[in-house]
Amino acid sequence: MLECEACGELYGPRANIHVCQCGEPLRFKYLFGEIKEGTGVWKRYADFLPFEVESDLTIGGGNTPLSKAPKLSDDLGIELYLKNETMNPTWSFKDRGTVFSLRRALDLGMTRLGTVSTGNMAASVSAYGANNEMQTFVLVPADISEKKIRQISIYGPKIIKVDGDYGDLYYESFELAGENIYFTNSNSPFRVEGYKTIAFEIFEEKLPSYVMIPTSSGGLFRGISKGFRELEKSGMIDEMPTLVSVQAEGCSPIVEAYRSGHEEIKRWSEPDTFASAISNPYPPGGNDVLRKLDRYDGICVGVSDEDIIAAQREIANEGIFCQPSSSVALAGLKILRKQGTIENGSDVVSIITGSGLKTRSAVDLKDVINCGLDNLEDCLDRFFKYSK
């Protein structure tokens, strides 16, 4: 059963609907159970999932590592762990939600998939669509970079560059869908069910005090929140970790509403941030994120592009190359540590949402010189006093 947390409207499980008639996102009712033995994500968490996901539908996904970040832990005076979602098949957390959306489309008898995306979800939907021989359509912003287009197009989808407001495009796609094509967009209740498995995996390894979540449309935050809430309701944890929503200051409608004490977000007029993957000017799950921040005593913080880029390099020093949209979480953590909001010695998990290979233009080239083969000793001598 699908329900709207804003107005309480209920919809049957066969309803081909993503958004309530009041305009707010839907979610499945809470599920309860226990984690089973085994290695497969969809089998292990079967009690918490609204329907079965067959193994032949997936190309992997989930079971991503939770790695200690020793240098950052020492620098920040905490125990920091990085949940590395770059290890999913198309290098981002979106694959978890795509599996569920694919299952839903097949249940409805659909043969075509569609999505609205700035990059990560487009690649994920295209890859899973190709693997399951479904015709796939991707609606992207007109100003999307050619490098992102290349990563998407290798899977063979039909790509349509749309000139217009990205926030409006999200809702317009659902109007286009009907019985011809199944659109799986960022805040779908089916995607949320996939994203919540991140919370289960974190719990299985180490229950932290804080979880840092990069936030755009709100789907990831909603999913992780729902996962921990279901663990709590099932008696598996005593209380949820404090969830921290982090946005780039150049496009931060949720942060702005949180700071102002408003219950609803306002459209961000001119997004301007290097973290383009999270620059949604009117996030469809934004109001629900605000409700959950209030209900579960969460935290919301905005960070500058300068801090985002610095954090990306610090995460690279731990051996993980992530997108700027991922490093917002560490940038937010550093602000909260400086303020004393996150206490010394706290256990913190930061979600690494996507790979830096998707946005290589964000990386400045440093310590690169040209050198001839017969002059290598002199070149090495530029960096340190070289001797054989």
Order of alpha helices (4+ residues) and beta strands (2+ residues): beta-beta-beta-alpha-beta-alpha-beta-alpha-beta-alpha-beta-alpha-beta-alpha-beta-alpha-alpha-beta-alpha-beta-alpha-alpha-beta-alpha-alpha-beta-alpha
